[in-house]
């Protein structure tokens, strides 16, 4: 993969994340509560998830795509970047 390919892929993640953040905050396209709970459990146990500031146990950010976990897990159409859900 060339540098440009890598940068375009990363830009795609950021744009998708920004759109997802807006949708999550406006509560557009929300997943069912049981789906959200399952996704949260998977993300909290994922080695790619980064802990929140000041916390060891609660994880807030996906290091693969850069998304905020709480926002990403709520969107019906969102997907895990490493296909865990």
MDTraj code that builds the backbone (N, CA, C; nanometers):
import mdtraj as md
import numpy as np

residues = "UNK UNK UNK UNK UNK UNK UNK UNK UNK UNK UNK UNK UNK UNK UNK UNK UNK UNK UNK UNK UNK UNK UNK UNK UNK UNK UNK UNK UNK UNK UNK UNK UNK UNK UNK UNK UNK UNK UNK UNK UNK UNK UNK UNK UNK UNK UNK UNK UNK UNK UNK UNK UNK UNK UNK UNK UNK UNK UNK UNK UNK UNK UNK UNK UNK UNK UNK UNK UNK UNK UNK UNK UNK UNK UNK UNK UNK UNK UNK UNK UNK UNK UNK UNK UNK".split()
xyz = np.array([
    [0.0842, -0.1169, 0.0000],
    [0.0000, 0.0000, 0.0000],
    [0.0896, 0.1244, 0.0000],
    [0.0623, 0.2150, -0.0900],
    [0.1420, 0.3371, -0.0974],
    [0.1000, 0.4353, 0.0115],
    [0.1805, 0.5360, 0.0284],
    [0.1514, 0.6391, 0.1278],
    [0.0178, 0.7073, 0.0973],
    [-0.0049, 0.7394, -0.0318],
    [-0.1307, 0.8051, -0.0705],
    [-0.2513, 0.7158, -0.0431],
    [-0.2392, 0.5878, -0.0722],
    [-0.3487, 0.4946, -0.0436],
    [-0.3796, 0.4927, 0.1055],
    [-0.2749, 0.4891, 0.1854],
    [-0.2912, 0.4882, 0.3306],
    [-0.3605, 0.6163, 0.3779],
    [-0.3209, 0.7297, 0.3245],
    [-0.3796, 0.8577, 0.3657],
    [-0.5261, 0.8685, 0.3229],
    [-0.5598, 0.8182, 0.2034],
    [-0.6995, 0.8214, 0.1590],
    [-0.7862, 0.7307, 0.2460],
    [-0.7316, 0.6172, 0.2843],
    [-0.8050, 0.5267, 0.3718],
    [-0.8295, 0.5927, 0.5070],
    [-0.7276, 0.6576, 0.5597],
    [-0.7395, 0.7261, 0.6886],
    [-0.8388, 0.8422, 0.6789],
    [-0.8364, 0.9157, 0.5701],
    [-0.9309, 1.0251, 0.5482],
    [-1.0734, 0.9715, 0.5445],
    [-1.0920, 0.8562, 0.4806],
    [-1.2237, 0.7927, 0.4761],
    [-1.2740, 0.7586, 0.6151],
    [-1.1851, 0.7067, 0.6996],
    [-1.2220, 0.6772, 0.8385],
    [-1.2666, 0.8042, 0.9103],
    [-1.1921, 0.9127, 0.8918],
    [-1.2253, 1.0377, 0.9606],
    [-1.3586, 1.0945, 0.9137],
    [-1.3831, 1.0928, 0.7835],
    [-1.5096, 1.1451, 0.7321],
    [-1.6278, 1.0602, 0.7774],
    [-1.6103, 0.9295, 0.7731],
    [-1.7154, 0.8394, 0.8204],
    [-1.7403, 0.8613, 0.9687],
    [-1.6337, 0.8795, 1.0446],
    [-1.6456, 0.9035, 1.1880],
    [-1.7164, 1.0343, 1.2186],
    [-1.6854, 1.1387, 1.1434],
    [-1.7504, 1.2684, 1.1650],
    [-1.8998, 1.2590, 1.1360],
    [-1.9348, 1.1931, 1.0280],
    [-2.0763, 1.1746, 0.9946],
    [-2.1452, 1.0905, 1.1019],
    [-2.0787, 0.9857, 1.1465],
    [-2.1345, 0.9007, 1.2515],
    [-2.1542, 0.9757, 1.3819],
    [-2.0610, 1.0618, 1.4153],
    [-2.0725, 1.1416, 1.5374],
    [-2.1951, 1.2324, 1.5308],
    [-2.2151, 1.2970, 1.4177],
    [-2.3317, 1.3840, 1.4008],
    [-2.4602, 1.3033, 1.4115],
    [-2.4651, 1.1879, 1.3442],
    [-2.5845, 1.1038, 1.3496],
    [-2.6120, 1.0560, 1.4915],
    [-2.5081, 1.0171, 1.5629],
    [-2.5250, 0.9684, 1.6989],
    [-2.5788, 1.0792, 1.7897],
    [-2.5235, 1.1980, 1.7782],
    [-2.5660, 1.3092, 1.8638],
    [-2.7090, 1.3516, 1.8317],
    [-2.7500, 1.3385, 1.7048],
    [-2.8868, 1.3739, 1.6655],
    [-2.9826, 1.2555, 1.6789],
    [-2.9289, 1.1420, 1.7198],
    [-3.0056, 1.0183, 1.7370],
    [-3.0746, 0.9743, 1.6076],
    [-2.9993, 0.9788, 1.4997],
    [-3.0485, 0.9348, 1.3683],
    [-2.9907, 0.7968, 1.3407],
    [-3.0745, 0.7010, 1.3032],
    [-3.0271, 0.5672, 1.2681],
    [-2.9715, 0.4897, 1.3850],
    [-3.0365, 0.4988, 1.4987],
    [-2.9889, 0.4326, 1.6202],
    [-3.0145, 0.2817, 1.6168],
    [-2.9235, 0.2059, 1.6742],
    [-2.9381, 0.0606, 1.6870],
    [-3.0282, 0.0303, 1.8075],
    [-3.0783, -0.0927, 1.8144],
    [-3.1577, -0.1369, 1.9288],
    [-3.0690, -0.1417, 2.0528],
    [-3.1315, -0.1288, 2.1691],
    [-3.0561, -0.1266, 2.2942],
    [-2.9780, -0.2552, 2.3190],
    [-3.0342, -0.3711, 2.2807],
    [-2.9610, -0.4968, 2.3003],
    [-2.8387, -0.5049, 2.2094],
    [-2.8486, -0.4507, 2.0893],
    [-2.7348, -0.4469, 1.9966],
    [-2.6261, -0.3556, 2.0528],
    [-2.6664, -0.2417, 2.1057],
    [-2.5708, -0.1480, 2.1651],
    [-2.4978, -0.2140, 2.2815],
    [-2.5707, -0.2843, 2.3660],
    [-2.5098, -0.3506, 2.4821],
    [-2.4091, -0.4571, 2.4393],
    [-2.4433, -0.5357, 2.3369],
    [-2.3513, -0.6393, 2.2880],
    [-2.2247, -0.5764, 2.2290],
    [-2.2431, -0.4709, 2.1501],
    [-2.1278, -0.4030, 2.0904],
    [-2.0384, -0.3424, 2.1982],
    [-2.0995, -0.2826, 2.3006],
    [-2.0219, -0.2220, 2.4090],
    [-1.9353, -0.3266, 2.4782],
    [-1.9942, -0.4428, 2.5049],
    [-1.9187, -0.5497, 2.5713],
    [-1.8002, -0.5952, 2.4858],
    [-1.8238, -0.6108, 2.3565],
    [-1.7170, -0.6520, 2.2657],
    [-1.6051, -0.5475, 2.2637],
    [-1.6421, -0.4207, 2.2522],
    [-1.5419, -0.3141, 2.2466],
    [-1.4638, -0.3009, 2.3774],
    [-1.5316, -0.3173, 2.4894],
    [-1.4634, -0.3040, 2.6176],
    [-1.3600, -0.4143, 2.6391],
    [-1.3769, -0.5272, 2.5707],
    [-1.2823, -0.6379, 2.5827],
    [-1.1823, -0.6439, 2.4676],
    [-1.1883, -0.5486, 2.3786],
    [-1.1014, -0.5482, 2.2604],
    [-0.9654, -0.4867, 2.2935],
    [-0.8561, -0.5516, 2.2522],
    [-0.7227, -0.4961, 2.2782],
    [-0.6935, -0.3701, 2.1956],
    [-0.7732, -0.3448, 2.0923],
    [-0.7538, -0.2263, 2.0077],
    [-0.8209, -0.1017, 2.0653],
    [-0.9009, -0.1187, 2.1704],
    [-0.9701, -0.0051, 2.2312],
    [-0.8798, 0.0618, 2.3341],
    [-0.8858, 0.1929, 2.3362],
    [-0.7996, 0.2734, 2.4240],
    [-0.8807, 0.3233, 2.5437],
    [-0.8243, 0.3145, 2.6638],
    [-0.8968, 0.3616, 2.7828],
    [-0.9236, 0.5119, 2.7793],
    [-1.0292, 0.5516, 2.8484],
    [-1.0604, 0.6933, 2.8657],
    [-0.9528, 0.7587, 2.9516],
    [-0.9424, 0.8869, 2.9417],
    [-0.8488, 0.9599, 3.0279],
    [-0.8900, 0.9420, 3.1730],
    [-0.7959, 0.9099, 3.2564],
    [-0.8228, 0.8950, 3.3982],
    [-0.8892, 0.7643, 3.4369],
    [-0.9013, 0.6713, 3.3410],
    [-0.9643, 0.5426, 3.3700],
    [-0.8775, 0.4298, 3.3166],
    [-0.8772, 0.3219, 3.3879],
    [-0.8034, 0.2047, 3.3413],
    [-0.8993, 0.1055, 3.2770],
    [-1.0205, 0.0964, 3.3307],
    [-1.1139, -0.0081, 3.2869],
    [-1.2052, 0.0334, 3.1721],
    [-1.2519, 0.1561, 3.1705],
    [-1.3489, 0.1979, 3.0688],
    [-1.2744, 0.2437, 2.9443],
    [-1.3131, 0.1875, 2.8303],
    [-1.2459, 0.2209, 2.7042],
    [-1.3342, 0.3138, 2.6218],
    [-1.2723, 0.4156, 2.5628],
    [-1.3471, 0.5203, 2.4947],
    [-1.3210, 0.5312, 2.3443],
    [-1.2013, 0.4924, 2.2992],
    [-1.1642, 0.5188, 2.1614],
    [-1.1097, 0.3941, 2.0928],
    [-1.1512, 0.3738, 1.9693],
    [-1.0982, 0.2648, 1.8871],
    [-0.9691, 0.3139, 1.8229],
    [-0.8603, 0.2421, 1.8447],
    [-0.7325, 0.2854, 1.7878],
    [-0.7190, 0.2488, 1.6406],
    [-0.8070, 0.1633, 1.5900],
    [-0.8007, 0.1244, 1.4491],
    [-0.8614, 0.2333, 1.3610],
    [-0.9833, 0.2776, 1.3947],
    [-1.0515, 0.3770, 1.3105],
    [-1.0536, 0.5160, 1.3724],
    [-1.0218, 0.5270, 1.5014],
    [-1.0195, 0.6567, 1.5670],
    [-1.1538, 0.7040, 1.6203],
    [-1.2563, 0.6217, 1.6090],
    [-1.3903, 0.6605, 1.6527],
    [-1.4061, 0.6539, 1.8039],
    [-1.4957, 0.7360, 1.8546],
    [-1.5368, 0.7277, 1.9932],
    [-1.6315, 0.6089, 2.0053],
    [-1.5989, 0.5156, 2.0907],
    [-1.6747, 0.3905, 2.1010],
    [-1.8212, 0.4151, 2.1340],
    [-1.8494, 0.5036, 2.2310],
    [-1.9881, 0.5277, 2.2699],
    [-2.0744, 0.5769, 2.1548],
    [-2.0174, 0.6531, 2.0640],
    [-2.0934, 0.7009, 1.9487],
    [-2.1050, 0.5923, 1.8422],
    [-1.9974, 0.5230, 1.8169],
    [-1.9949, 0.4231, 1.7100],
    [-2.0900, 0.3064, 1.7360],
    [-2.0948, 0.2581, 1.8592],
    [-2.1774, 0.1406, 1.8893],
    [-2.3263, 0.1696, 1.8795],
    [-2.3662, 0.2952, 1.8842],
    [-2.5078, 0.3323, 1.8820],
    [-2.5688, 0.3365, 1.7421],
    [-2.4859, 0.3461, 1.6408],
    [-2.5375, 0.3610, 1.5045],
    [-2.5683, 0.2266, 1.4404],
    [-2.6889, 0.2146, 1.3902],
    [-2.7353, 0.0894, 1.3306],
    [-2.6441, 0.0432, 1.2167],
    [-2.6023, 0.1348, 1.1322],
    [-2.5263, 0.0969, 1.0128],
    [-2.3750, 0.0941, 1.0330],
    [-2.3264, 0.1278, 1.1514],
    [-2.1813, 0.1273, 1.1710],
    [-2.1295, -0.0154, 1.1851],
    [-2.0010, -0.0322, 1.1534],
    [-1.9366, -0.1636, 1.1609],
    [-1.8025, -0.1509, 1.2311],
    [-1.7641, -0.2582, 1.2951],
    [-1.6336, -0.2638, 1.3571],
    [-1.5278, -0.2714, 1.2451],
    [-1.4213, -0.1928, 1.2541],
    [-1.3204, -0.1937, 1.1482],
    [-1.2415, -0.3253, 1.1400],
    [-1.2485, -0.4080, 1.2442],
    [-1.1817, -0.5382, 1.2396],
    [-1.2832, -0.6523, 1.2480],
    [-1.4055, -0.6229, 1.2086],
    [-1.5148, -0.7219, 1.1935],
    [-1.5464, -0.8030, 1.3186],
    [-1.5432, -0.7388, 1.4343],
    [-1.5841, -0.8096, 1.5566],
    [-1.7345, -0.8013, 1.5775],
    [-1.8003, -0.7020, 1.5142],
    [-1.9464, -0.6937, 1.5165],
    [-1.9941, -0.6234, 1.3917],
])
top = md.Topology()
chain = top.add_chain()
for i, resn in enumerate(residues, 1):
    res = top.add_residue(resn, chain, resSeq=i)
    for name in ("N", "CA", "C"):
        top.add_atom(name, md.element.get_by_symbol(name[0]), res)
traj = md.Trajectory(xyz[None], top)
